[in-house]
């Protein structure tokens, strides 16, 4: 099986639909030897911030000398980037080998009348097998959606259950109140693990607190309000926290201070659980962490910023950061959204900063809202809205409209950021994390 064939098989698994609950992945894991039982996990759930917190945690642990696996979704640039060991994406050769093995097992399940595993279930089990074979000391594991019924929640050896910012998203699956959604996220908490949660709305914290108490878990609340002497910036940001002065991160966005604080508290807990890191590793890892597509600078003069904000909470944070970094500057939006997101609320949270809004759709994505539907919604609150026929046209229009001191801000869905990153690279000093190196 070559890589093209492997990818075709995984993508075709999407036709089998979703099988609610953990029974299916539990059976798939059993048939390949339950690799997850040989691993230790930092399990991360939340609405926004999972990727950034995981990136910080991974980078520091690597600097600390540990073998670290990391699994996340969705991919932005390459399907293999979601499965990483020692800071590198899984190689094509390894990917093909695991898919070939899992194809046979999944086929056997289907022949016996069981539900064929989904794409996410296949890739999750592939990650477990890979991390076991790479002999990872720790795995930083992100939920795909929710927590309690997420395929990643098959794991038992959770050292730290980490809860990032919780807000309204995926309501059709997770519930229509913050408490209901928080309860789903808190479903990753296992008896005896330590819970590390971002300090946030009282109703969310109460759900997390009750769940932790009921399972006999310690709880650490990471308080971004305790961060002091914050210096925001697009290239680097500095802050003091927890006895450390002038911690530095290179991820842009005001909210990244919150995520770095949560990661720092997580690392402190891991140190108490047998995985300590020295101060120099903490500093170096925080500074080195990369997470493309989150207020990423893809070009300069004009600035071209890419961000995956796709729900109301993320949109509010995006607008706050844009106002902080670019006061008084003319900003041109490129906006694309999925149909199942609260696009009206995203528009409401962001439109006031835009001089011009260009909307885009994705013809190859059935979940995407068309450029014209999104433009019609934006035109209800903004007087300068244009629908582009393609991403290429949107980028060309934005560059024609923007002066060297203006800003192009593209956001709304991670689904098109990879292509936009390539289009935005016009030789103007792109800052990018790239696709990463492979590992076998």
C-alpha positions in Angstrom: 0.0 0.0 0.0 1.4 3.4 -1.0 0.6 6.7 0.7 -2.0 7.7 -1.9 -3.8 4.4 -1.4 -3.6 4.7 2.4 -5.1 8.2 2.3 -7.9 7.1 0.0 -8.8 4.3 2.4 -8.9 6.6 5.4 -10.9 9.2 3.6 -13.4 6.6 2.3 -14.0 5.5 5.9 -16.0 8.7 6.3 -18.8 7.1 4.3 -19.6 4.8 7.2 -20.8 7.7 9.3 -20.5 8.1 13.1 -21.1 5.4 15.7 -22.0 7.2 19.0 -20.2 6.1 22.1 -16.9 4.3 22.8 -17.9 0.7 22.0 -16.5 0.8 18.5 -13.1 2.2 19.3 -12.9 0.0 22.4 -13.3 -3.1 20.1 -10.8 -1.7 17.5 -8.3 -1.1 20.3 -8.8 -4.6 21.7 -8.2 -6.2 18.3 -4.8 -4.5 18.0 -3.6 -5.2 21.5 -4.9 -2.2 23.4 -1.8 0.0 22.8 -3.3 2.9 24.7 -2.9 0.8 27.9 0.9 1.0 27.6 0.9 4.8 27.4 0.6 7.7 29.9 -1.5 10.7 28.9 -2.0 14.4 29.3 -5.6 14.6 28.0 -6.7 18.0 26.8 -10.3 19.1 26.3 -12.0 22.4 25.8 -13.7 24.6 23.2 -10.8 27.0 22.3 -7.1 26.8 23.2 -6.5 23.0 23.1 -3.9 23.1 20.3 -2.0 26.0 21.8 -1.9 24.5 25.3 -0.8 21.2 23.8 1.9 22.8 21.7 3.3 24.6 24.7 3.2 21.4 26.8 4.8 19.3 24.1 7.6 21.8 23.4 8.6 22.0 27.1 8.5 18.3 27.7 10.7 17.8 24.6 13.1 20.4 25.9 13.0 18.5 29.2 14.4 15.4 27.5 11.3 13.3 27.3 10.0 11.2 24.4 6.7 12.9 23.7 3.8 11.9 21.4 1.1 14.4 20.4 -2.2 13.8 18.7 -4.6 16.5 17.6 -7.2 17.4 14.9 -8.0 18.7 12.4 -4.9 18.9 10.1 -4.2 22.2 8.5 -1.4 21.5 6.1 -0.9 17.7 5.9 -2.9 14.8 7.3 0.2 13.3 8.9 0.9 16.4 11.0 -1.8 15.3 13.5 0.3 12.4 14.7 3.7 13.5 16.1 6.5 11.9 18.1 9.6 13.7 19.2 8.4 16.8 17.6 8.1 15.3 14.1 5.2 14.2 12.0 4.7 10.5 11.3 6.4 9.4 8.1 4.6 8.3 5.0 6.1 4.8 5.3 4.9 4.4 8.9 1.5 5.9 8.1 1.0 3.3 5.3 2.1 0.4 7.5 -0.4 1.2 10.2 -3.2 1.9 7.7 -2.6 -1.5 6.1 -2.8 -3.2 9.4 -5.9 -1.3 10.5 -7.6 -1.9 7.2 -7.6 -5.6 7.7 -8.9 -5.3 11.3 -11.6 -2.8 10.4 -12.7 -5.0 7.5 -13.0 -7.9 9.9 -15.2 -5.9 12.2 -17.5 -4.9 9.3 -17.8 -8.5 8.1 -18.9 -9.5 11.6 -21.7 -7.0 11.5 -20.0 -4.4 13.7 -19.9 -0.7 12.7 -16.9 0.0 10.5 -14.6 2.4 12.4 -14.8 6.1 11.5 -11.9 8.2 10.2 -11.3 9.6 13.6 -11.4 6.3 15.3 -8.9 4.8 12.8 -6.5 7.7 13.1 -6.8 7.7 16.9 -5.9 4.0 17.1 -3.1 4.6 14.6 -1.7 7.2 16.9 -1.8 4.9 19.9 0.1 2.2 18.0 2.7 4.7 16.8 3.3 6.2 20.2 3.6 2.7 21.7 6.1 1.7 19.1 8.1 4.9 19.5 8.2 4.2 23.3 6.9 7.6 24.2 7.2 8.6 27.9 4.1 10.8 27.7 1.4 11.5 25.1 -0.3 14.9 24.8 -3.7 13.9 23.6 -6.4 16.3 22.4 -10.0 15.4 22.2 -11.6 15.9 18.7 -15.0 17.2 20.0 -16.5 17.1 23.4 -14.8 14.7 25.8 -17.0 12.1 27.5 -17.9 10.3 24.2 -14.9 11.4 22.2 -12.9 8.5 20.7 -9.8 9.6 22.6 -11.6 9.0 25.9 -10.9 5.3 25.6 -7.7 6.0 27.5 -7.3 5.1 31.2 -3.8 6.1 32.2 -4.5 9.8 32.4 -2.0 11.7 34.6 -3.4 15.1 34.0 -6.8 16.0 32.6 -6.5 19.6 31.2 -9.6 21.7 30.5 -9.1 24.8 28.4 -11.6 27.6 27.8 -15.1 26.3 27.5 -17.7 28.2 25.4 -20.7 27.6 23.1 -19.8 25.4 20.1 -21.0 22.0 18.6 -24.3 22.6 20.5 -26.1 20.0 18.3 -23.8 17.4 19.8 -22.7 18.7 23.2 -25.7 20.6 24.7 -27.2 24.0 24.6 -25.9 25.4 27.9 -22.4 26.1 29.2 -23.0 23.6 32.0 -24.0 20.8 29.5 -21.0 21.5 27.3 -18.7 21.7 30.4 -20.0 18.4 31.5 -19.0 16.8 28.2 -15.5 18.3 28.4 -15.1 17.2 32.0 -15.8 13.7 30.8 -12.1 13.2 30.3 -11.5 13.3 34.0 -10.5 9.8 35.3 -10.4 8.6 38.9 -7.2 9.6 40.6 -5.8 11.9 37.9 -5.0 15.5 38.5 -7.3 18.1 36.9 -5.8 21.4 35.6 -8.4 23.9 34.4 -8.3 27.4 33.1 -10.0 29.7 35.6 -13.2 30.8 33.8 -16.9 31.3 34.2 -18.3 30.2 37.5 -20.8 27.7 36.0 -18.1 26.0 34.1 -15.7 25.8 37.1 -18.5 24.4 39.3 -19.1 21.5 36.8 -15.4 20.8 36.7 -15.0 21.0 40.5 -17.9 18.6 41.1 -16.6 16.1 38.6 -13.1 16.2 40.1 -14.3 15.9 43.6 -16.5 13.0 42.7 -13.6 11.0 41.3 -11.1 11.9 44.0 -9.0 14.1 41.8 -6.9 17.1 42.8 -7.8 20.3 41.0 -5.5 23.2 40.0 -7.1 26.3 38.6 -4.7 28.2 36.3 -5.5 31.9 36.8 -4.4 34.2 33.8 -5.3 37.1 36.1 -2.1 36.3 38.1 0.1 37.0 35.0 1.8 40.3 35.5 4.0 42.7 33.5 2.5 41.5 30.2 4.0 42.9 27.0 2.0 42.0 24.0 3.5 41.7 20.5 3.2 40.0 17.1 6.8 38.6 17.2 7.1 37.8 20.9 5.1 38.3 24.1 6.4 38.4 27.7 4.9 38.0 31.1 5.6 37.1 34.7 3.8 34.1 36.3 4.2 31.8 39.3 7.6 33.1 40.4 9.0 33.2 36.9 10.0 36.6 35.4 10.0 37.4 31.7 8.6 34.2 30.4 8.4 34.6 26.6 6.2 33.1 23.9 6.2 33.6 20.2 2.6 32.7 19.5 0.6 35.8 18.8 -2.8 36.7 20.1 -3.6 38.1 23.5 -5.3 34.9 24.6 -2.1 33.0 24.2 -1.0 34.3 27.6 -4.0 32.4 29.1 -2.9 29.2 27.2 0.7 29.6 28.3 -0.4 30.0 32.0 -2.5 26.8 31.7 0.4 24.9 30.2 2.8 26.2 32.9 0.4 24.9 35.6 0.0 21.6 33.8 3.8 21.2 33.6 4.1 22.0 37.3 1.6 19.2 38.0 3.5 16.8 35.8 6.6 17.6 37.7 4.9 16.5 40.9 3.8 13.3 39.1 7.3 12.2 38.1 8.0 14.2 35.0 9.9 17.3 36.2 11.5 19.9 33.9 14.1 22.5 34.7 13.4 26.2 34.5 15.6 26.5 31.3 13.5 23.8 29.6 10.3 25.6 30.6 11.6 28.9 29.2 13.0 27.4 26.0 9.9 25.3 25.3 7.4 28.1 25.8 9.4 30.3 23.5 9.9 27.6 20.8 6.3 26.4 20.7 4.6 26.8 17.3 0.9 26.4 16.4 0.2 27.6 12.8 -3.2 29.1 11.9 -3.7 30.8 15.2 -3.1 34.6 14.6 -0.2 33.5 12.4 1.7 36.2 10.5 1.9 34.8 6.9 3.1 38.0 5.3 4.2 41.6 5.9 3.7 45.0 4.2 0.8 44.5 4.3 0.5 42.2 7.2 -1.4 39.0 6.3 -2.8 37.3 9.4 -4.4 33.9 9.5 -6.6 32.7 12.3 -9.0 29.7 12.8 -11.6 31.6 14.9 -14.9 29.9 14.1 -17.1 30.4 17.1 -18.3 33.4 19.1 -15.7 33.2 21.9 -12.8 32.8 19.5 -14.1 35.7 17.4 -14.3 38.0 20.4 -10.7 37.2 21.3 -9.6 37.6 17.7 -11.2 41.1 17.6 -9.6 42.1 20.9 -6.1 41.0 19.6 -6.6 42.8 16.3 -7.5 46.0 18.1 -4.5 45.6 20.4 -1.9 44.9 17.7 -3.2 47.2 14.9 -4.8 50.3 16.5 -5.8 52.8 13.9 -4.9 50.6 11.0 -7.1 49.8 8.1 -8.1 46.1 8.2 -9.5 44.0 5.4 -11.2 40.7 6.2 -11.2 37.4 4.3 -13.9 35.4 6.0 -15.1 31.8 5.4 -17.4 29.8 7.6 -19.0 26.4 7.9 -22.8 26.1 7.8 -23.0 24.4 11.3 -21.2 27.3 13.0 -22.8 30.4 14.5 -21.6 32.6 11.7 -23.9 35.5 12.5 -22.4 35.7 16.0 -18.9 35.6 14.6 -19.7 38.5 12.2 -21.3 40.4 15.1 -18.2 40.1 17.2 -15.8 41.2 14.5 -17.4 43.4 11.8 -16.7 46.8 13.5 -12.9 46.5 12.9 -13.2 45.8 9.2 -12.9 48.4 6.5 -13.8 45.8 3.9 -15.1 42.2 4.2 -14.4 39.6 1.5 -16.3 36.4 1.9 -15.2 33.0 0.5 -16.7 29.5 0.2 -15.1 26.1 -0.3 -16.7 24.2 -3.2 -15.0 21.0 -2.2 -16.4 21.1 1.4 -20.1 20.2 1.7 -20.2 21.8 5.2 -19.0 25.2 3.9 -21.3 28.2 3.7 -21.2 29.7 0.3 -19.5 33.1 -0.2 -22.8 34.6 -1.2 -24.7 33.4 1.8 -22.0 34.6 4.1 -21.8 38.0 2.3 -25.6 38.4 2.6 -25.3 37.9 6.4 -22.4 40.3 6.7 -24.1 42.9 4.6 -26.8 43.2 7.3 -24.3 45.0 9.6 -21.5 46.2 7.2 -21.7 48.4 4.1 -18.6 47.1 2.2 -19.0 43.4 1.6 -17.9 41.4 -1.5 -18.3 37.7 -2.2 -15.3 36.1 -4.0 -15.6 33.2 -6.4 -12.5 31.5 -5.0 -9.8 31.7 -2.4 -7.4 32.9 -5.0 -9.7 35.7 -6.1 -10.2 36.7 -2.4 -6.5 36.9 -1.8 -5.9 38.9 -5.0 -8.7 41.3 -4.1 -7.4 41.8 -0.6 -3.9 42.6 -1.9 -5.3 45.1 -4.4 -7.2 46.8 -1.7 -4.5 46.9 0.9 -1.7 49.4 1.2 1.6 48.5 2.7 0.6 49.6 6.1 -2.8 48.0 6.1 -3.7 44.5 7.5 -5.4 41.5 5.8 -7.0 39.3 8.4 -8.3 35.9 7.1 -10.3 33.8 9.6 -13.5 31.7 10.1 -12.4 28.1 9.6 -9.3 26.0 9.8 -10.5 24.2 6.7 -8.9 26.7 4.2 -6.0 28.1 6.2 -3.4 25.7 4.7 -4.2 26.9 1.2 -4.3 30.5 2.3 -0.9 30.2 3.9 0.6 29.2 0.6 -1.2 32.0 -1.3 -0.1 34.6 1.3 3.5 33.7 0.8 4.5 36.4 -1.6 8.1 36.8 -0.6 7.2 39.4 1.9 8.9 37.9 5.0 6.5 35.0 5.8 6.6 33.7 9.3 5.4 30.1 9.3 5.8 26.9 11.2 5.9 24.8 8.0 4.8 21.2 7.8 7.5 19.9 10.1 9.9 17.1 9.6 9.0 13.4 9.4 10.0 10.7 11.7 9.8 7.0 11.0 
